[in-house]
Amino acid sequence: MGMAAGGSGGFQSEINVTPMVDIMLVLLIIFMVVTPLLQHGVTVSLPQNMLNPEEDTRINNETAIVIAIPNDGEYWLGKQRITKDQVKDKVDAMLKNIKKEEDRIVYVKSGVGVSYGEVVNIINEVRGLGVDKIGLVADKKKKAGSTAPAA
């Protein structure tokens, strides 16, 4: 409660809102500074309109190990259809034929509708064989304005 100006000596019956506005502005600034720090996880800038990386020519070799998953529960090793239980044994047999360490790459290619868990399970199977290099295969991004040739 403030004193009235002019020496009348009486109390002022109105609320002085200036200190309340000051406190609200300080709280607003504190929340504006703290809120961005409350985000969970890591902020990642995703690439926009990125050009295709160089194609790995080793995937075209006949000895390349390519595991294709066109649909959930359907697995192909090269051109041979296999079951999930056979993936580890067949890939291990193919890896034993590769002499150079830099050629020990396993490529995983999956369809659009394949669940994330299917791909992760195959990657875990391959990692269990001691393979550190795993390539994820994707289609090339088409340039803007280009059309596919008619077949």
N, C-alpha and C positions, 0 to 999 in steps of 0.2 A: 504494500500500500504506500503510495507516494504522498508527499505533502503538496498541498495546493499552492500554486504560485501566487504572488501578490500579497502575501502576509495575512491571508484571512484566517489561517490557523486551523481550518477544518480538514477533515480527512476527505480524500477523493474516493468516490464510490464506484468509479469505473475501473475495469480491469486493464492493466497495462500489458499489452500483447507483444511488445517489442522483445523482451527477453525470451518469450516462448517462440517467436519466429526465429530468433538467433539459434536457439537450441535445435529447432527443427532443421534449419539449414545445415548445421554441423552434423546432425545425424544423417541427413541426405547425402552429404559428401562422404561420410564414413561408409555408408552402404554402397555408394557408387565405386569406391576404391576397393572394398573387400569382395564384392560380388564376383568379379572376374577370377579372383583367386580361389573361389569355391568350386570351380569346374573339376570334375573327376576325369582321370586319364590324361593322356597326352594329346595335345592339339597337333594334328598332322595336316599339312597343306597338301591336298590331293592334286595330282597333275591335271592340267586342263589342256585339251587339244595337243597332247604329246605325240610326237612322231614315233613310228615304230622303231624299236631297237634293232640292231643287226641280227639277222637270222643265224642261229647256230647251225652250221652246215653238217655237224656231226649227227644230227637227228636223221639225216637222209641216208646214212650208212646202213648197210644190211645188218651190221652187228649192233646197231643202236637198240637199246632196251626202251621200248615205248609201251607203257601200260595205258590202255584206253578204257574209259568208263563211260559208255554212251548213255546208260540208264542206271538207276539205282540197282545194285546187285548183279550187274552184267559187266564182266571183266574180259579184256582182250590183251594178250601179250603178243605184239606184232600182229599177225593175221590169224592167230590161234585163239579160240575162245577157251577161257579157263575159269575155274571157280575161285572164290576168295581164298579157300584153303590151299590152293595150288600156287598162289601168287609168290609166296616167300620161297618155296622150293625151286620154282622155275626161274625166278630172277636170280637166285643164288647160283644156280647152274650156269646161267648166262654170264654172270659176273666172274666166275672162275675162268672163263675163256678169254677174258680181257687182261692183257699183260700190262699196258701202260696205266698208271694211276690217274692221269688226267683224262683218260677215256672212260673212267668208271662213273658214268652219269646215267641216271634213270630219269626218263621223261614221263610225266603224267599228263594225260589229256582227258578232260571230262566234258560231258555234254552240259547244256545250259540247265536242264532240269535236275541234274544230279545234286543230291544234298551235300552240304559242306562236310558232314561227318564221314561220308563215304571216301572222299578225297583224303581227309585227314587220316583215316584208318590205313589207307594204302601207303601214305607217306610214312606213317609210323612203322609199318611192316618193312619198308625199304630201309629206313634208318636203323632198324634192328639188325640189318645185314651189314652195317658198318659203312653205308654209303652216305657221304657228306654232300655230294652234288646231286640235287634233284631239280629238274627243269619242269616248270609248268607251261604247257603248250596252249597258245591262244591264237585265234585268227588275226590276220593282219588288219589294221585299221585302214579303211578305205579313205582316200583323199577326198576332200570336198569337191563335188562337181563331177567326179568320175563315176562311170557306170560300168557294170559288169558286161563283158561281151556276150552276145547272144550265142547260145549253143546250137 
